[in-house]
Amino acid sequence: MSKGPGRIMRAIIEATEVEPKRRFTIAELAALAYPGAEIAHKHMVQVRAAVAALRRYRRVKAWPVPKDNGRQGWRLCVMVKTQADRAREDALKQKAA
């Protein structure tokens, strides 16, 4: 039984609701979730896990984008999922079924 969103999830939800059009990276969300802390790998892992849980709850959408620093690899962008996005997904699911 869930006890509700944790501290990190609440920080992500708050950040995406304050700026709904903004696309956040995991590093930006980690800095918001852990203010004043030097962001380490463990912080990034926790934020990724929180984003994954929020995706399961359909609160945010996330997608990979190429890194812009010239290095190989991908980074994850996170954005709030609006009611319109949820309705569109439900309509597509019903159409497919």
N, C-alpha and C positions, 0 to 999 in steps of 0.2 A: 504494500500500500504506500502510495507516494505521500510525502509530507509537503509537497509543493516545490516550486523552484528554489534552488539554492542561491547562495550569495552571488556566484559567478553568473548564473543564469539570469538573475534579477538585474545585474549590471548590464548584461548584453541586451535584455529587453528594454531597459531604460534608455540605453544609448541609441538603439534603433528606433524607439518611439519618439525621442527628442528630435532626431534628424532622420525622418523616414525615407528621404530620397538619397541619402548618402550610402555609399558602399564602403563597408569596413573590412579591413584585413584582420587576420587573426592577431597579428602583432598590435594593431591599434586597439582591438578589444581587450587584449591582455593588459595593455597599459591602463585602460579604463577600469578593468576589474581588479587590478592590483596597483592602486595609486601609490606612488612613492617607492615602490619596490623595483629593484633591478630585474628586468624580465629575463628569466632563465628558461631552459627547455621544458622544465616541469610545469611552468606557468602556461606555456603554449599548449602543452598536452591537455591540461585541464580545460582550457578555453575551447580547444577542438572538441573535447568530449561534451561540453555544455552546448556547443553549437549543434553537434550531432543529435543530442536529446531535443533541443528546440526544433530541429528539422522534423523529428519524429512527431512532435506535438503540433507541427505545422504553424509555428510562430515566426520562423525566419526562413528565408531561402538562401542557399549558398551554392556557389559554382566556382570551378577552377578557372583561373586566368593565368596567362604566361607571366613570369617574373619580368619586371621592367628594368632590371639592373644588368641586363646582358648575360646573366647566368642561365644555365639550363634549369628547368623545373617549373613548377606551378605554385601559385599561392591561392588561397581560398578567399573569396569575397563574400561578405554576408550582408544581407539587406532584410528589412522587415517585410513580412508577407502580409499584404493587405486583405481585407475581406473580399475584394474583387478577385484577387489571385486565387483565394480558396474556392470561390464560387466557380471560377473558370475551370479549376482542376476537377471539381465535383461534376460539372457538366461534361467534361471530357471522359471521366470515368463512366458516367451513366451512358454516354453515347457508345463507348467501347463495349459495354456489357450487353 
